[in-house]
Amino acid sequence: MSKKALIFLFLSILLIIFFSNLTAQSKIEITGGGATFPQPFYSKLFDIYYNLKGVKVNYQGIGSGGGIKGLTDKTMDFGATDAPMTIEEEQLAKNPIIHFPTCLGAVVVIYNLPGNPSIRLTGDLIAKIFMGKITKWNDPEIAKVNPSVKMPNLPIIVTRRTDGSGTTYIFSEYLSKASKDWASTLGTGKSLNWNQSTIGQKGNPGVAGFVTQTPGAIGYVELVYAIQNNIKYASVQNSSGNFIEPNLDSVSLAAEVNMADDTKVSLTNTSSKNGYPISSFTWIILYAEQNYNGRSIELVKAMLDLFWFIIHDGQKYAKELGYAPLPLAAVKKAEAQLKKVTFNGVPVLK
């Protein structure tokens, strides 16, 4: 056989292998669901990953509670949550769960007021508003921290989440730290026993849409939803007494804390002088042992390759979408978590 013929045969074999692998990968579909907090970030990365690898990711924004339930019930390959699973939730899963962070975001207090003024709020004021104890925008307590703004004589219409929500968890965790009254009544959780005067909406998009359409309304959403819908949001007083505008810099500063090996850490009411106080990591969760329900090793490898992409190359897309990228220390912790994933007891990532 001539040299040219050998080269042609070699290239033909390589092409066959390449397209065979591509065809096999294109049949892989990864299912996930949960938090709407990072959904715009995930949607972008899943599209990019599909174009790179031909692996489809079907992600449903059903709230963090839905993500935890879907993983626990084993109806999806991974879940997404803005609140780490509790001990009780992990016990219900019966098998060890891996958490790893994917980015940082902020929960912002959005409002719809005539003239779109910039306002400031303390944790105590936010708690009183959402508990129904302050009902007018020109209340003296609000006016006191906004001396340069003529607050309108409008009723405050409070909207909040109806679904089990990590955004609600972050918001309520902050208020539990900032207000003793809130801590002793509503407390912290993905779902709360809200005042009956509040109006429920599903997901971050639902809350953002309601506030956009309703003069006098106030609500809480992830920062990106406020940016996308061009809704005003308040500067919030942190534990140092500074009023901090939520942006990528102030969210990143909130993350200047030590992270445990399991990556579960709270950033709310940060001690950072210039950190925004309602900031949080958001997590993807999956079972540590992946050989269950007849899953293939090819699916698991594709999923871990996707996650590795998210915490590395995918981070460069965070800022343009309104999220803060992971600090290097958090990336290292996430890598270590992913390396714990096994199939038949054997680590999948080497």
N, C-alpha and C positions, 0 to 999 in steps of 0.2 A: 504494500500500500504506500502511495506517495506521501510526502510530507504534507502537501496541501490537503490531501484526503483525510489524514490523521487530524489535522487542525480542525477541519470541517466537522469531523465526527465528534471531536472533543467539545466543540462549541455547541453542537446539536444536543449532546447529552446535558450540558450545563443549562441550556434553554429549557429542555424537558423537565429537569429538576426544579428550575426556577418557577416555571408555570404550574407545575404540580403542587409545589409548596403554596403558591399564590392562590390556587384553586382551593386547596385544603383550608387555608386561612380564611378565605372569603366565605366559607361555610360556617365559620365560628361567629356566634352572636352572644355577647356578654350582656346579662341583664342586671340592672341595678336600679335603685330608687331611694328617695328620702328627701333630704334637705333641699328647700328652694333657695336658701341663703347662697350656696355656691353654684346654683344651676347654670347661670350664664357662663361662668368659667368652665364648668364641665362640658357644656354643650359645644363650646369652641374647641376644647381639647379633644373631645370625642370625634368631631368632624375632621380635625387634623390627623388624628391617629388612623381613622378610616382611610384617608387619602394616602397615608404612609404605608399601612400594613394590610388594608382590605378587611380589617376586623370591625364588625359593627357593634356598637354599644347602644342598647336600648335602655335609656334612663328616664324614669318617671319622677317628677317633682311632686311628691305626695306628703312632704313634711318629714321631719326627723323621726317622729313616732312611727310613721309608716315605714320608714327605712329600717328601723330597728325590728319592727314586727315582721317585715318581709324577709329579713335575714334570719331571724329566729325561726320563722316558719319554713325556711329553706325554699321559698318561692322565687328568690332572686339570688344572683351570684354574689352580690355585695350590697351593703347598705351605706347610706350617707347620713351623717348626723352632726348637728352643731353643738350637741351636748354629749359628752362621753356616756356610755351606758352605765347605769347604776349597778351595784352589786346584785340587786334583785333581778334586774333585766338579764345580766350575764348568767345568773343561776337558772333562769328560765330557758336560756339557750342550751344549757346542759354540757356544752363543750366550749373549750377556750376560744375567746374572740380576740382578734388583733385589731388595734386602733392605729391609724397613722394619719398625721395632719397633711392637708393638701395646700392650704393657703390661709391667709388671715383676712378677716373682713370686719366691718363695723355695723352695729345696729344703730340707726339714726332715728331721731324723733322728727317726723315730717308734719307739716301743717299747711293749711290753706287760708291765708289772710289777705285782705285787700291791700294792694300795693306791694305785696311780697317783701315785707320788712325782714331784716335779719334779727333774730331774737336769741336770748340766752335763757337757759333753764338750769336749775339745780336738781339734784336727785330728789330732794324733798318735794319740790314743786311738781315734778313729773309724777311722783307717787300720788300726790293729792289729786292731780288732774285725772289720772287713770282710775283712781278709787272713787271718783265722783264728789270729792270734797271741795274742789274748785271748779266752778261751772261757767264762769264768764272770762273772756279774754282780757277784760279791763280790771280784773281782780287786783286789789292793791298789792298782793304778794308777787304777782307776775310783773306789775308795773315797777315795783321796787328794784328788780334786777335788770330792768330794761328802761332806764331813765330817759334815754334818747329816743325811745319809740312811743308814739301815741297809740296805745293798744285800743282796738275797736270794741264797741259795746255789742259783742256778738256772743251767743252761747257757744260753748265748747262741745263739739260733737266727737265723742271718743270712738275710734274703731280699733279692733284688735283681731287676732287670729282665732279661727274656730277649730282648726286642725291641730293635732299634736305637733308642736313646732319647736325646733331648736332656736329659732329667732326669739320666740316667747321665752324660752329657757334663759338665753343670754340676757334679755331685757329684764326679766324678773329676778335673775341672780344679781344683776347690778343694783336693782332697786331694793332688794333684801339687804344689801350691804350699805346702801345710802340712806335707807329710811327704816327705823325701828317699827313704825306703824305698819308699813308694807310687810316687813318680815313676819310680824305677828298675826297678820290677817291673810293676805294672798300668798305670801311666801314665794318659793322658787319651783318652777316646773315647766314642762312642755305644754300643759293645759292647766288653766287656773279657774277658780270659781269667781268669775268676773262679776262686777256690779251690773245689775240688770239694765242700766241705762246705756251700756256700751253696745256697739253694733259690730257683730262678727263678720269677718270676711275670710275667704279661703286663700291661704298662701300669701307670700309677699306681693305677687301681682294684684291680688284682690284688695289688699289694704292700700297699696299705692294707687290703684284705680279709683277707689272710693274717695280718698283724700283729694285727688286731682279734681274730682267732679263735685265736691261738697264744700262750699264756703264755711269756714269756722271749724273744719274737721282737723283732727290730730290723730296720728297713728305711729306705728314703729315698723320699719322695714330695714332690710340690708341696704347698705350705702348705694350699691350699684342700681337698685330699683329707683331710688330717689334721683340719681343722676340721669338714668334713662328716661324718666318721666318728667324731668325738669321741675322737680318739687323742692321747695325750700325745706331746709332742715336746721335744727337748732344747734348752737354751740352748747356743750354740757360741762358743768363744773366737775372737776376731778377731785380726788382725795387731797390734793395739795392746795385746793381752793382756786385753781385756775380754770377759766372757761376755755374749753378746747374745741376748735372746729374739727369735725371728723374729716380726715384726708389720709392719704397713704402714709405720709410721714408720721402723723400722730398715732395711727394704728400700729405702724412698725415699732414706734417707741414703747407702746404698751406691751410689746412682746419681750421686753428686756427682763425676763424672769428665767429661773432655772426650770428646765423641763424634766420630769421624771422619765424613766426608761419606757414606761407604758404610754407615754406622750399625753397623758391626761393632765391638763393644767388649766386653771382659770385665769383669765386676764382682766376680768371685770373689776372696776374700781382700782385700777392699777396704781401702784405707788410711784410710778414714773412721773416726774414733775410736768412734763409736756405730753404725756400719753393720753390718748382719748379713752375715757373710762368705760365705754360700752363696746369693747373690742373682743374678738375671740378667734381662736383657730377653728377650723371646721375639719371633720374627720371622715375618712372612709373606714368601714368596718367589714371584716370578713372572718370566716372560721379559720383557725390556725391549721387544722387538719382538713385538707380539701378533698379527700377521697370519700365522697358520700353521694347518695342518690344517682349512682352510675355516671358521675362526672368523668370526663376524659382528662388525661394529663395535658393534652394539647390545649384544651380550654383553660386550664389552670395556668399553664405557661404563658398563654396569650394575655390573660388577665394580669398576671404579675408584670409582664412586659409593659402593659398599659400603665400600671401604677408606677413603675420605675420611670416611665416617660413623664408622667404627671409631676413627680417630685424633682425632676431634673430639667430636661429641655422644656417641659410645659410651663415652668415658672416664668419664663420670659414673656408670657402672654398675660400674666396676672395684672400688671399695672394698667395696661390699656383697657382692661375690663372692670377696673375699679376695685381690685383686690391688692393686698400687699403680699409679695412673695415670701416664701418661707425663709427665715434666717438659716444660715449654714448649720448651726447647732441642731435646729429642728429637722433639717434634711438628713443629717447623720442619724438622728433618733428614728426617723421614718425608715431609712435603709435597714437599720437593725431590726425593726419590727417586721418588715417584709421578708427578711432572711429567716424568720422563725416559721414561715409558712411551709407546711410539709404535705407530701402525698404518699400515703402508706408509711408515714413516719420518717420519710426521707426528705430533707430540705430541697425545695425546688430551685431556689437561687443559690448559687455557689459563692 
